[in-house]
Amino acid sequence: MSFLFPIVAAILQTVSFTLDKIVLSVKQVGFQTYIGVSFPFSFFVNLALFFIFHPLFPEGWFEGYYGLLLLGGIGISFLTNILFYRALDHDKLGEIETLSLLNAVPVIVVSSIVFADERNFAITLPALVASVAVVWSHWERHHIKIARDTLPYLCWSLAITPVSALISKELLTVWNPIALEMVRTGALAALFLFMFRDAITKIPVQALRLLIITNVLTTVALVLFYFGYQRLGIVHTLLLFSLQPFLVYLASIFILKERPSWKRSVAFAVVLVSIAIAELLGSRIV
């Protein structure tokens, strides 16, 4: 049943990602305020999960090789979140989603090169096909117009996301995902509270409810996503998680009554076929 981890994560992240944009645009919350408030919320959700499930900390968790990886991962997350929410605050949701989807391709390629257990071509090839199909379905008029505040995020994410994935996989060989996320979000909450302490007081009261909901969803989604990394591997997890943009697409058709896109319909079919092939031929579900 490990395949459910990334699938449920995709569902939760779809709702959370949409609420993120609503909070940043409709409620007129700047990215500094959003980040400064969100990570403390996320930490408390992780803290609740920690007390519910009581995961163990690895021995010497802040020392040596794994201690350096933990610090490196926190530093990468710090910069990535600033650049991502700055871009989301100034650009269209669809364009940011598309740019984020581009990250899957280098992550799959690099992971397959670095880790022997990720070199399962029955999974790697369908994952690459699914990733390319997802990007193609969001590519309009042969290009994506990149806003000025989005370009730094694009350059950074394409270069650093594979590194972040490798660090996470290494850490998860000794860490429980719940304990790892609690420590990571705790450190990030402290950093962002200090950095954006003046902006936090400006948050509208009406935005707090949405912020609480979106942070509960995204926190649980990340924990499940990392359980996928741990149980299925990076490539298999990304393949299943590639359903996420199409969940947004289906919701827009059946709930918002928007016109279907033939490109996204075709790509959705490609992703489903890719997942079926990977599950039948190369599944490593435990």
ZAMARGU-4260 file (C-alpha; in steps of 0.2 Angstrom, whole numbers, plus 5000, padded with zeros to 4 digits):
<rodrens>
0) 5000/5000/5000 | 5015/5012/4999 | 5009/5018/4983 | 4996/5028/4992 | 5008/5039/5000
5) 5012/5050/4985 | 4995/5049/4978 | 4987/5055/4994 | 5001/5068/4995 | 4996/5074/4977
10) 4978/5076/4982 | 4982/5086/4998 | 4995/5097/4989 | 4983/5101/4975 | 4971/5109/4988
15) 4985/5117/4997 | 4993/5125/4982 | 4977/5132/4976 | 4973/5140/4993 | 4991/5147/4993
20) 4987/5157/4978 | 4970/5162/4985 | 4978/5169/5001 | 4992/5178/4992 | 4980/5186/4979
25) 4962/5187/4985 | 4967/5191/5003 | 4981/5202/4998 | 4994/5194/5009 | 5012/5197/5004
30) 5024/5183/5003 | 5034/5189/5018 | 5019/5188/5029 | 5014/5172/5021 | 5030/5163/5025
35) 5032/5171/5042 | 5016/5164/5048 | 5015/5148/5038 | 5031/5139/5044 | 5026/5141/5063
40) 5009/5133/5059 | 5018/5120/5049 | 5029/5116/5064 | 5015/5114/5076 | 5006/5102/5064
45) 5022/5092/5063 | 5024/5093/5082 | 5006/5086/5084 | 5010/5072/5072 | 5026/5069/5082
50) 5017/5067/5099 | 5004/5056/5090 | 5016/5043/5082 | 5031/5045/5093 | 5044/5042/5080
55) 5062/5040/5086 | 5077/5052/5082 | 5092/5044/5074 | 5107/5042/5085 | 5119/5057/5084
60) 5106/5066/5072 | 5115/5083/5073 | 5133/5076/5071 | 5144/5071/5057 | 5139/5067/5039
65) 5120/5067/5042 | 5121/5083/5053 | 5129/5092/5038 | 5116/5085/5026 | 5102/5091/5038
70) 5109/5109/5039 | 5112/5109/5020 | 5094/5103/5017 | 5087/5117/5029 | 5097/5130/5020
75) 5091/5124/5003 | 5073/5124/5009 | 5075/5142/5016 | 5081/5150/5000 | 5069/5139/4989
80) 5053/5144/4999 | 5058/5163/4998 | 5060/5162/4979 | 5045/5151/4977 | 5032/5162/4986
85) 5040/5178/4980 | 5037/5171/4962 | 5019/5165/4967 | 5015/5182/4974 | 5019/5190/4957
90) 5015/5177/4944 | 5001/5167/4938 | 4997/5150/4947 | 4997/5140/4931 | 5014/5147/4925
95) 5022/5144/4942 | 5014/5126/4943 | 5022/5123/4925 | 5039/5129/4931 | 5039/5118/4946
100) 5034/5103/4935 | 5050/5105/4925 | 5060/5101/4941 | 5055/5082/4940 | 5065/5079/4924
105) 5082/5083/4931 | 5078/5075/4948 | 5073/5059/4939 | 5089/5059/4928 | 5101/5063/4943
110) 5093/5051/4955 | 5095/5037/4942 | 5113/5041/4940 | 5118/5043/4958 | 5108/5029/4966
115) 5109/5011/4960 | 5092/5007/4967 | 5084/5021/4957 | 5090/5013/4940 | 5075/5003/4937
120) 5071/5007/4919 | 5053/5000/4920 | 5050/5014/4932 | 5062/5028/4926 | 5057/5028/4908
125) 5038/5029/4912 | 5042/5043/4925 | 5052/5053/4912 | 5038/5051/4899 | 5025/5056/4912
130) 5035/5071/4918 | 5037/5077/4900 | 5019/5075/4896 | 5014/5085/4911 | 5026/5100/4906
135) 5019/5098/4888 | 5001/5099/4893 | 5005/5116/4902 | 5016/5123/4888 | 5006/5137/4878
140) 5011/5144/4862 | 5028/5136/4862 | 5034/5146/4878 | 5030/5152/4895 | 5031/5170/4899
145) 5042/5172/4914 | 5039/5186/4926 | 5055/5196/4932 | 5052/5189/4950 | 5050/5171/4944
150) 5066/5170/4934 | 5077/5168/4950 | 5066/5154/4956 | 5067/5145/4939 | 5086/5146/4939
155) 5088/5141/4957 | 5075/5126/4957 | 5082/5118/4941 | 5099/5118/4948 | 5096/5114/4966
160) 5080/5102/4966 | 5090/5087/4961 | 5103/5091/4975 | 5088/5093/4988 | 5081/5076/4982
165) 5097/5067/4985 | 5099/5075/5002 | 5082/5070/5007 | 5084/5052/5001 | 5101/5050/5011
170) 5093/5058/5027 | 5078/5046/5026 | 5089/5031/5027 | 5091/5035/5046 | 5077/5048/5049
175) 5058/5045/5051 | 5049/5057/5039 | 5039/5064/5054 | 5054/5068/5065 | 5064/5075/5050
180) 5050/5087/5045 | 5047/5092/5063 | 5066/5097/5065 | 5066/5105/5047 | 5050/5115/5049
185) 5056/5120/5067 | 5072/5127/5061 | 5064/5136/5046 | 5050/5143/5057 | 5063/5151/5069
190) 5073/5158/5054 | 5057/5165/5045 | 5050/5172/5061 | 5066/5182/5064 | 5067/5188/5046
195) 5049/5193/5043 | 5044/5197/5061 | 5038/5215/5056 | 5027/5208/5042 | 5018/5195/5052
200) 5008/5208/5061 | 5001/5214/5045 | 4991/5198/5041 | 4972/5201/5039 | 4962/5191/5052
205) 4951/5184/5038 | 4966/5175/5030 | 4971/5166/5045 | 4958/5152/5043 | 4964/5148/5025
210) 4982/5149/5031 | 4978/5136/5045 | 4970/5124/5032 | 4983/5126/5019 | 4997/5122/5031
215) 4989/5107/5039 | 4987/5100/5021 | 5004/5104/5014 | 5012/5098/5030 | 5004/5081/5030
220) 5007/5080/5011 | 5026/5083/5013 | 5027/5069/5027 | 5017/5057/5015 | 5029/5062/5001
225) 5044/5058/5011 | 5037/5042/5016 | 5035/5038/4997 | 5054/5043/4995 | 5058/5031/5009
230) 5047/5016/5004 | 5046/5018/4985 | 5062/5028/4980 | 5063/5045/4972 | 5058/5041/4954
235) 5043/5030/4958 | 5036/5043/4970 | 5038/5057/4957 | 5029/5046/4945 | 5014/5044/4956
240) 5015/5062/4962 | 5014/5068/4943 | 4995/5065/4945 | 4994/5082/4955 | 4992/5094/4941
245) 4978/5084/4933 | 4969/5084/4949 | 4968/5103/4948 | 4963/5101/4930 | 4949/5088/4934
250) 4942/5100/4948 | 4942/5114/4936 | 4931/5104/4924 | 4919/5096/4936 | 4918/5109/4949
255) 4921/5125/4941 | 4914/5120/4924 | 4929/5126/4914 | 4932/5120/4896 | 4942/5104/4895
260) 4959/5106/4886 | 4963/5092/4874 | 4982/5094/4878 | 4979/5091/4896 | 4967/5076/4893
265) 4980/5068/4882 | 4993/5071/4895 | 4982/5064/4909 | 4980/5048/4899 | 4999/5047/4896
270) 5002/5049/4915 | 4989/5035/4919 | 4997/5023/4906 | 5014/5027/4912 | 5009/5023/4930
275) 5001/5007/4925 | 5016/5001/4915 | 5028/5005/4930 | 5016/4996/4942 | 5015/4981/4931
280) 5033/4979/4926 | 5044/4987/4939 | 5035/4990/4955 | 5045/4989/4971 | 5030/4992/4982
285) 5032/4985/5000
</rodrens>
